[in-house]
Amino acid sequence: MENGKNDFKELVYARIQAMPDGTNISIGDSGTLTKTELLKHVESGDEIGQKMIEVERAFFQALKDGSLYDYAN
């Protein structure tokens, strides 16, 4: 199970790396975070990093379930 968590963390890290430079994301009351800041948080596994992983997991689950497509239509 731990290996799966690390694999997903690496996937999230790679997705953030693929974002254009200058990308900013707001997560809760943490304010606006730059791409570099997001990468540091995901790598460290702190509260913000865990939240970003949780958001990505929900996104992929919505893709898998088809609910993302249902919402768009």
C-alpha positions in Angstrom: 0.0 0.0 0.0 2.8 2.4 0.9 4.3 1.9 -2.6 1.0 2.9 -4.2 0.9 6.1 -2.1 4.5 7.0 -3.2 3.6 6.2 -6.9 0.6 8.5 -6.7 2.7 11.2 -4.9 5.2 11.0 -7.8 2.3 11.3 -10.3 1.0 14.4 -8.6 4.5 15.8 -8.5 5.0 15.2 -12.2 1.6 16.8 -13.1 2.6 19.9 -11.2 6.0 20.0 -12.9 4.1 19.9 -16.3 2.2 23.0 -15.4 3.3 26.2 -17.2 5.7 28.4 -15.3 3.8 31.2 -13.7 0.9 28.9 -12.7 -0.6 29.8 -9.3 -3.1 27.7 -7.3 -5.1 28.5 -4.3 -5.7 25.8 -1.7 -8.1 26.6 1.1 -6.9 29.4 3.3 -3.3 28.8 2.5 -3.3 31.6 0.0 -2.0 31.5 -3.6 0.9 29.1 -4.2 3.4 29.1 -7.0 4.3 26.0 -9.0 7.6 25.8 -7.1 5.9 26.2 -3.7 3.4 23.4 -4.6 6.2 21.1 -5.6 8.0 21.7 -2.3 4.8 21.0 -0.3 4.0 17.8 -2.2 7.6 16.6 -1.8 7.7 17.3 1.9 4.3 15.7 2.4 3.1 18.4 4.7 -0.6 19.4 5.2 -0.7 21.5 1.9 1.1 18.7 0.0 -1.4 16.1 1.3 -4.3 18.4 0.3 -3.0 18.7 -3.2 -2.6 14.9 -3.4 -6.2 14.5 -2.1 -7.5 17.0 -4.8 -5.7 15.1 -7.5 -6.9 11.7 -6.2 -10.5 13.1 -6.3 -9.9 14.4 -9.9 -8.7 11.0 -11.1 -11.6 9.2 -9.3 -14.1 11.5 -11.0 -12.5 10.7 -14.4 -12.7 6.9 -13.6 -16.3 7.1 -12.4 -17.3 9.3 -15.3 -18.8 11.8 -13.0 -16.6 14.5 -14.3 -18.0 14.0 -17.8 -21.6 13.9 -16.4 -21.0 17.3 -14.7 -19.6 18.8 -17.9 -22.7 17.9 -19.9 
